[in-house]
Amino acid sequence: MDVQTQVKEPAAAQAWTDVTDLCRRAAAEMTNLAPMVHTEEFSLLDSMSAVEIMDPIMDQCCGLKGSLKEEDLFNVAYPAEGIPLTTVVKLFQSLFIYEAAFLDGASLMESINKCIFSWEGSWSGLEKRAALLGSAGLADRAVLAYCKSLVFTTGCQFKAVLAADIYEDEDFQPGYKNFLFDKTLESVNILAALESVIVELEEVDSGDNTVQYLLQILKTRLQLHNFHYSVGFWIHSTIQEYSRLLKQRRAEDPSSTSEAGANPAEMALTQLLLSARKRSKLGCAKIKTLSAQTAASLQSLIDLHKTGGAGAGIYEDIPHPTSCTEISFALSNNIVKLHQTGPIRRVAMKPYVASVAYVQSICAELVDISTTVASFFAAPIASTVEEARAVRATKESNGNLHRELLTLDTVLHTTLHLSAANLHLLTRCYYTAVLYVLSPDMTSLIWASMYTHGLPRALLESEVVTKHWIAANLCVVAWDTLKGLVVCRSRLFATRLQNIMDLWNNVANESLFIDSNFHRDLHGPEAAAETPQHQWSSLWALQQLVYMMDLHMSLVVEMDLVGVEEWDYFYWYWDYICNSGSYAAEKLRTQCHQLAMQMHGSACADLAKLTLTDEADGVGGKKANKKKKKPAAAAPTQPLPPMPPLPVLKPPTTEEVLLKGRGLLCRGVYRMCALAGPAPMGIGLTKRGEPLINKAEGRYSTWDTKFAHRFQAFSELQNPGALSYADYLQATGRTAASVANGAAKGQAALTGAKRDVAVLNNLAQGAQLCFQHARKLFDEAKSDAKNADNKYINATITTLTKASVASALSTMRVAQLLKEPLTTTTSASATTVVSVKSTDITKCYALGVNRTYNKHFAVLDFSVDASG
């Protein structure tokens, strides 16, 4: 007991003992140092368990009937007439539903293990029964082969997910014990059993619809077995191999060199990495083929389900396995609850056809990602200027305009687009393994990114950048970023993204120091103070940070964490973020072009000097020839090199165009929100006297406080600097007093409120121009030939284009509202025509938020509410 009071244990013979006084004395002596009362026989764990066991949700064994012995649980009560093939079909359909639920994040206990035949203890009974029945035991053999294959592939999925290590508790429920990994099951034996059952079924009457449908299910199971085994094995083995090789690389001693000066261990490790990369490339190609074949097999199953034999009663779309009374003998809650270690959850099960389509979508995702990954393996990698120039020369000589260097930007933006697609867990594990394949080249990817952005050669070849900054710091930051972006979309916002932004903020701060040192070393300490300093690495780091900030804003909208009353300053801040990234990209390209022009001028000057020197030598030779009777033969002269071509300003990349387009969408949205706000800031459209967008401050919070909390994730950033609500008011030409007056309840409905139609028209036209310009940028990005094969980038461009077009049409409807006809007022003395410019809007309006086009940029729809 933690407190000083000594407790005399009650006698064993007494069933009940009154401990009221004891508890009061013990409670009176409780302190901060001794905050708990307990005995050795009844600990805190016992007390908490006693409380939890009174809750039926926590008590898994509550209400169980019958024997709970394991041997009795596996003693299946088979139908008296045997298992009909129609029942086998429904059992397989139910198992498919459970498998789809498991792939969607349910635990084994909540899905597959609800079937008794998914437990190894039931297999011996199936084997004995099948042997006893002989040829009549076809159904038992089919169930045994199917369930063994299902359990084996489940273990393959477990290994893949655990190796990738990107799951969370809500995404993936680990097993209650490692029984899946201790199996002696072999894939070859399982495949042989499946093929044997398929051959046996093919010998049965082919006119039976049930047999034909069962055959298709087993053939699909055979294809799924090969698919899951290949994908799971490739993910697990690839991650394990590259983790071992990278660990070996870090452990190598660079000082151990041979007589030739090369490190033999490093050379051997390089060869191992090259061999592993080739195997990974072949493995990705195999997975792409298998995924396409599996998707086709699943589609055949869906087609057969929709078109054939509906009268047989086996093609119904099973909504839930428990709805089939014919297979109740194969399902058991007792065995699941006995092994359940966590609380019982309600898992939504998809119907059978939807479950098949769900697994088919996973295969389709793997095909698309394999196509994207193939471009990674085909792209050249460079880590020096000479290698990069050789790639460019090869590209120009062969006319292959799409053979670009593989850079960090390419991998990062591809990962961002894949993250936006909200891929399945197995697909994200596959892409994680691809990132492991690229991890040994992370230094080269970062260097190539800086090179393609135009950073000077002197900076790229400096020891500070190559050895200390890239190798020691940026590689870790880039890897943590890529690995973090693959996790579940909601978990990325909750746990990972803030850490990623902090890492890139540190990189941005370090880049300022690197640029300062480079400027001082280039111009000297004295001249550096008088020469304008160019920003190179800091602009590059700013772009990477902006993309993470842009992702943060996207996730806030996706998770519906920001209300429409905050949209004005939310999208204003988002526009500021996009503009910061566009500025960094444009500034860097401009500096690169200026540097190229300077180098071009120097090259032209050197060529001019060389030309003048040759002409001077020619004039001197003529004078000498006049004095000599027999001049010597002139030595052959080398032809002068051609004049170097004039440098051309690099066009913006697709990601730069998309970022600028998103900024224009943000600008248009917050202007539309300003229009819909209460008077005198906006139009003052009302519905029953209330503003459509209510900007009234809460009782316990102000807009300044809400603004600070909304963008707290950016508060520590220095470049781009954090903004405040006062900055927003100043940028939009407002004051706190006008906001407070305009946001008062019912202010928009006051009879004395006026509106300046000209100003509002300009605001609406400005929003419309933003949307129209954004659409032009998106069309420009879509026309880029390099994006033709990238499904995810094209999907992003399509949704952004739809949002810009729909928003532009919405501004046209607002303009019509601003051009209402003149109202006529009749009195006893005269009839007065009142201009709309000097009256309030008296109709009842409605505001709709349409997110069907794009989940990040909703369209504000204004209309007249007839019911008002």
CORZIGI-V663465 format. One record per pair of residues at least 6 apart in sequence whose ideal C-beta (glycine too) atoms are under 8 Angstrom apart, sorted by the first residue. I is the first residue (numbers start at 1). J is the second residue. Records with the same first field share a line. If there is no record, write none. Layout:
BEGIN
I = J + J
END
This chain:
BEGIN
1 = 7 + 26 + 37 + 38 + 39
2 = 30 + 34 + 35 + 36 + 37 + 38
3 = 26 + 29 + 30 + 31 + 34 + 37
4 = 29
5 = 22 + 25 + 26 + 29
7 = 22 + 26 + 39
9 = 39 + 41
10 = 17
23 = 37
26 = 37
27 = 37
30 = 36 + 37
36 = 44
38 = 44 + 47
52 = 58 + 59
53 = 59
56 = 62 + 63
57 = 343 + 344
58 = 343
60 = 337 + 338 + 340 + 344
61 = 68 + 337 + 338
64 = 333 + 334 + 337
65 = 334
66 = 72 + 334
67 = 73
68 = 334 + 338
70 = 121 + 335
71 = 121
73 = 116 + 121 + 332 + 334 + 335 + 338
74 = 116 + 119 + 121 + 122 + 125 + 335
75 = 125
76 = 116 + 117 + 122 + 125 + 329 + 330
77 = 329
78 = 129 + 329
79 = 87 + 329
82 = 133 + 136 + 139
83 = 139 + 140 + 143
84 = 139
85 = 138 + 139 + 210 + 211 + 214
86 = 210 + 312 + 313 + 314 + 326
87 = 139 + 326 + 327
88 = 139 + 142 + 143 + 214
89 = 210 + 213 + 214 + 217 + 314
90 = 314 + 318 + 324 + 326 + 327
91 = 115 + 143 + 327 + 330
92 = 146 + 214 + 217 + 221
93 = 217 + 318 + 352
94 = 115 + 318 + 321 + 324 + 327 + 331 + 352
95 = 112 + 115 + 118 + 146 + 147 + 150
96 = 352 + 355 + 356 + 359
97 = 318 + 320 + 321 + 349 + 350 + 351 + 352 + 355
98 = 111 + 112 + 114 + 115 + 321 + 349
99 = 111 + 112 + 150 + 154 + 355 + 359
100 = 350 + 354 + 355 + 356 + 358 + 359
101 = 110 + 111 + 347 + 349 + 350 + 355
102 = 108 + 111 + 112 + 154 + 157
103 = 157 + 358 + 359 + 362 + 424 + 425 + 426
104 = 350 + 358 + 424
105 = 170 + 171 + 172 + 173 + 425
106 = 173 + 347
107 = 173 + 174 + 175 + 342
108 = 154 + 173 + 175 + 176
109 = 173 + 176 + 336 + 339 + 340
110 = 173 + 345 + 347
111 = 347
112 = 118 + 150 + 151 + 154
113 = 119 + 335 + 336 + 339
114 = 321 + 331 + 332 + 333 + 336
115 = 147 + 321 + 330 + 331
116 = 122 + 330 + 331 + 332 + 335
117 = 123 + 126 + 143 + 144 + 147 + 330
118 = 147 + 150 + 151
119 = 335
120 = 151 + 179 + 183
123 = 144 + 147 + 148
126 = 140 + 143 + 144
127 = 144
129 = 137 + 140
130 = 137 + 140 + 141 + 144
131 = 137
133 = 140
138 = 197 + 200 + 201 + 204
141 = 193 + 196 + 197 + 200
142 = 197 + 201 + 214 + 218
144 = 193
145 = 190 + 193 + 194 + 196 + 197 + 218
146 = 194 + 218 + 221
148 = 185 + 190 + 193
149 = 190 + 191 + 194 + 221 + 222 + 224 + 225
150 = 221
151 = 180 + 183 + 185
152 = 183 + 185 + 187 + 190 + 225 + 229
153 = 224 + 225 + 228 + 229 + 232
154 = 180
155 = 180 + 181 + 183 + 232
156 = 228 + 229 + 231 + 232 + 233 + 236
157 = 228 + 232 + 426
158 = 174 + 175 + 180 + 181
159 = 181 + 232 + 233 + 235 + 236
160 = 231 + 232 + 235 + 236 + 426 + 429 + 430
161 = 167 + 172 + 425 + 426 + 429
162 = 174
163 = 235 + 236 + 239 + 240 + 429 + 433
164 = 235 + 239 + 428 + 429 + 432 + 433 + 486
166 = 428 + 429 + 432 + 483 + 486 + 487 + 488
167 = 425 + 488
168 = 487 + 488 + 491 + 495
170 = 488 + 490 + 491
171 = 425 + 488 + 491
172 = 425
173 = 342
176 = 339 + 340 + 341
187 = 225 + 229
190 = 225
191 = 222 + 225 + 226
194 = 218 + 221 + 222 + 225
195 = 222
197 = 218
198 = 215 + 218 + 219 + 222
201 = 211 + 214 + 215 + 218
202 = 215
204 = 211
205 = 211
206 = 212
209 = 308 + 309 + 312 + 314
210 = 309 + 312 + 314
212 = 304 + 308 + 309
213 = 304 + 305 + 308 + 309 + 314 + 315
216 = 300 + 301 + 304
217 = 301
219 = 297
220 = 297 + 298 + 300 + 301
223 = 293 + 294 + 297
224 = 294 + 297 + 359
226 = 290 + 294
227 = 290 + 291 + 293 + 294 + 363
230 = 286 + 287 + 290
231 = 287 + 290 + 291 + 366 + 426 + 430
234 = 283 + 286 + 287 + 430 + 433
235 = 429 + 430 + 432 + 433
238 = 276 + 280 + 283 + 433 + 436 + 437
239 = 432 + 433 + 436
241 = 276
242 = 276 + 436 + 437 + 439 + 440
243 = 436
245 = 269 + 272 + 273 + 276 + 440
246 = 439 + 440
248 = 269
249 = 266 + 269 + 440
252 = 263 + 265 + 266 + 269
253 = 265
254 = 263 + 266
256 = 263 + 264 + 265
257 = 263 + 264
258 = 264
273 = 440
276 = 437
277 = 377 + 437
280 = 377 + 434 + 437
281 = 374 + 377
284 = 370 + 373 + 374 + 377 + 434
285 = 370 + 374
287 = 366 + 370 + 430
288 = 366 + 367 + 370 + 371 + 374
291 = 363 + 364 + 366 + 367 + 370
292 = 363 + 367
294 = 360 + 363
295 = 360 + 363 + 364 + 367
298 = 356 + 357 + 359 + 360 + 363
299 = 360
301 = 356
302 = 353 + 356 + 357 + 360
305 = 315 + 317 + 352 + 353 + 356
306 = 315 + 353
308 = 315
309 = 315
317 = 351 + 352 + 353
318 = 324 + 351 + 352
319 = 349 + 351
320 = 349 + 351
321 = 327 + 331 + 349
322 = 331
337 = 344
349 = 355
350 = 358
361 = 424
362 = 424 + 426 + 427
365 = 421 + 423 + 424 + 427
366 = 427 + 430
368 = 791 + 792
369 = 418 + 423 + 427 + 430 + 431 + 434
371 = 789 + 791
372 = 414 + 418 + 790 + 791 + 792
373 = 431 + 434
375 = 789
376 = 406 + 410 + 411 + 434 + 438
378 = 403
379 = 403 + 404 + 405 + 406 + 410
380 = 391 + 403 + 405 + 406
381 = 405 + 406 + 441 + 444 + 445 + 448
382 = 388 + 390 + 391 + 405 + 444 + 447 + 448 + 451
383 = 443 + 444 + 447 + 448
384 = 461
385 = 451 + 457 + 460 + 461
388 = 405 + 448 + 451
391 = 403 + 405
394 = 400 + 403
395 = 401 + 403 + 404
401 = 785
402 = 785 + 786
404 = 410 + 452 + 786
405 = 448 + 451 + 452
406 = 441 + 445 + 448
407 = 445 + 448 + 449 + 452
408 = 442 + 445 + 446 + 448 + 449 + 478
409 = 449 + 452 + 653 + 655
411 = 435 + 438 + 445 + 482
412 = 478 + 481 + 482 + 485 + 544 + 547
413 = 547 + 655 + 793
414 = 790 + 792
415 = 431 + 435 + 482 + 485 + 486
416 = 485 + 547 + 551
417 = 790 + 792 + 793 + 795 + 796
418 = 428 + 431 + 486 + 792
419 = 485 + 486 + 489 + 492 + 551
420 = 554 + 792 + 796
421 = 792 + 795
422 = 489
423 = 431
425 = 488
428 = 486 + 487 + 488
431 = 486
432 = 483 + 486
435 = 479 + 482 + 483 + 486
438 = 445
439 = 479
442 = 475 + 478 + 479
443 = 470 + 471 + 475
445 = 478
446 = 470 + 474 + 475 + 478
447 = 460 + 466 + 470
449 = 540
450 = 460 + 465 + 537 + 540
451 = 460
453 = 539 + 540 + 543 + 588 + 592
454 = 588 + 589 + 591 + 592 + 593 + 595 + 650
455 = 536 + 537 + 540
456 = 536 + 595
458 = 518 + 522
459 = 465 + 514 + 518 + 536 + 537
460 = 466
462 = 518
464 = 514 + 517 + 518
465 = 514 + 537
469 = 510 + 514 + 537
473 = 507 + 510
474 = 507
477 = 503 + 504 + 506 + 507
480 = 499 + 500 + 503
481 = 500 + 503 + 504 + 548
484 = 492 + 496 + 497 + 499 + 500
485 = 492 + 496 + 500 + 551
487 = 495 + 496
489 = 555 + 558
490 = 559
492 = 555
493 = 552 + 555 + 556 + 559
497 = 548 + 551 + 552 + 555 + 713
498 = 713
500 = 548
501 = 545 + 548 + 549 + 552 + 713 + 714 + 717
502 = 716
504 = 541 + 544 + 545 + 548
505 = 545 + 716 + 717 + 718
507 = 541 + 544 + 545
508 = 538 + 541 + 542 + 545 + 717 + 718 + 719
509 = 718
510 = 541
511 = 537 + 538 + 540 + 541
512 = 538 + 719
514 = 537 + 538
515 = 533 + 534 + 535 + 536 + 537 + 538
516 = 533
518 = 536 + 537
519 = 528 + 531 + 533 + 534
520 = 528
522 = 528
523 = 531
534 = 591
535 = 587 + 591
536 = 588 + 591
538 = 719
539 = 584 + 585 + 587 + 588 + 591
540 = 584 + 588
542 = 580 + 581 + 584 + 719 + 720
543 = 581 + 584 + 585 + 588
545 = 717 + 719 + 720
546 = 577 + 578 + 580 + 581 + 584 + 659 + 720
547 = 581 + 655 + 659
549 = 577 + 714 + 717 + 720
550 = 574 + 577 + 578 + 581 + 659 + 662
552 = 713 + 714
553 = 570 + 573 + 574 + 577
554 = 856
556 = 562 + 570
557 = 855 + 856
558 = 855 + 856
562 = 570 + 710
564 = 673 + 693 + 847 + 849
565 = 693 + 694 + 695
566 = 706 + 710
567 = 669 + 670 + 673 + 693
568 = 670 + 673 + 674 + 677 + 693
569 = 670 + 703 + 707 + 725 + 728
570 = 670 + 710
571 = 666 + 667 + 669 + 670 + 673
572 = 666 + 667 + 670 + 728 + 731 + 732
573 = 711 + 723 + 728
574 = 662 + 663 + 666
575 = 663 + 666 + 667 + 670
576 = 720 + 723
577 = 663 + 720
578 = 659 + 660 + 662 + 663 + 666
579 = 663
580 = 720
581 = 656 + 659
582 = 656 + 659 + 660 + 663
585 = 652 + 653 + 656 + 659
586 = 652 + 656
589 = 649 + 650 + 652
590 = 649
592 = 650
593 = 647 + 649 + 650
596 = 647
597 = 647
599 = 647
600 = 644 + 646 + 647
603 = 644
604 = 643 + 644
607 = 640 + 641 + 643 + 644
610 = 640
611 = 640
614 = 637 + 640
621 = 634
624 = 631
625 = 631
652 = 660
654 = 781 + 784 + 786 + 787 + 793
657 = 777 + 778 + 780 + 781
658 = 777 + 778 + 781 + 796 + 797 + 800
660 = 777
661 = 774 + 777 + 778 + 781 + 800 + 804
662 = 774 + 800 + 856 + 857
664 = 770 + 771 + 773 + 774 + 777 + 804
665 = 770 + 771 + 774 + 800 + 803 + 804 + 807 + 857
666 = 857
667 = 767 + 770
668 = 766 + 767 + 768 + 770 + 771 + 774 + 807 + 811
669 = 767 + 807 + 857 + 858 + 860
671 = 763 + 764 + 766 + 767 + 770
672 = 767 + 807 + 810 + 811 + 814 + 860
673 = 693 + 860
674 = 681 + 682 + 732 + 763
675 = 682 + 683 + 760 + 763 + 764 + 767 + 814
676 = 682 + 683 + 685 + 692 + 693 + 847 + 860 + 862
677 = 683 + 691 + 693 + 695 + 742
678 = 684 + 691 + 693 + 694 + 695 + 742 + 743 + 744 + 747 + 748
679 = 742 + 747 + 748 + 753 + 754 + 755
680 = 738 + 741 + 742 + 753 + 754 + 755
681 = 695 + 734 + 738 + 739 + 742
682 = 693 + 760
683 = 755 + 760 + 814 + 817 + 818 + 841
684 = 691 + 747 + 748 + 753 + 755 + 840 + 841
685 = 691 + 692 + 748 + 817 + 841 + 845 + 847 + 862
686 = 692 + 748 + 749 + 841 + 844 + 845
687 = 844 + 845 + 846 + 847 + 865 + 868
688 = 844 + 868
689 = 746 + 749
690 = 745 + 746 + 748 + 749
691 = 747 + 748
692 = 845 + 846 + 847 + 862
693 = 847
694 = 743 + 745
695 = 703 + 739 + 742 + 743
696 = 743 + 744 + 745
697 = 703 + 740 + 743
703 = 725 + 739
704 = 724 + 725 + 726
707 = 724 + 725 + 728
708 = 715 + 724 + 725
711 = 722 + 723
714 = 720 + 722
715 = 722
716 = 722
726 = 736
729 = 735 + 736 + 739
741 = 747
747 = 753
749 = 840
750 = 840
751 = 840
753 = 840
754 = 838 + 840
755 = 837 + 840 + 841
757 = 818 + 836 + 837
760 = 818
761 = 815 + 818
764 = 811 + 814 + 815 + 818
765 = 811 + 815
767 = 807 + 811
768 = 808 + 811 + 812 + 815
771 = 804 + 805 + 807 + 808 + 811
772 = 804 + 808
774 = 800 + 804
775 = 801 + 804 + 805 + 808
778 = 797 + 800 + 801 + 804
779 = 801
781 = 787 + 797
782 = 794 + 797 + 798 + 801
787 = 793 + 794 + 797
788 = 794
799 = 853 + 854 + 855
800 = 854 + 857
802 = 853 + 854
803 = 853 + 854 + 857 + 858 + 859
806 = 850 + 853 + 859
807 = 857 + 859 + 860
810 = 859 + 860 + 861 + 862
813 = 861 + 862 + 863
814 = 862
817 = 841 + 845 + 862
819 = 836
820 = 836 + 841
821 = 836
822 = 833 + 834 + 835 + 836
823 = 833 + 834 + 836 + 839
824 = 831 + 832 + 833 + 834
825 = 831 + 832 + 833 + 834
826 = 832
843 = 864 + 868
844 = 864 + 865 + 867 + 868
845 = 862 + 863 + 864 + 865 + 868
846 = 862 + 863 + 864 + 865 + 868
847 = 860 + 861 + 862
848 = 860 + 861 + 862 + 863
849 = 858 + 859 + 860 + 861
850 = 858 + 859 + 860 + 861
851 = 858 + 859
853 = 859
END
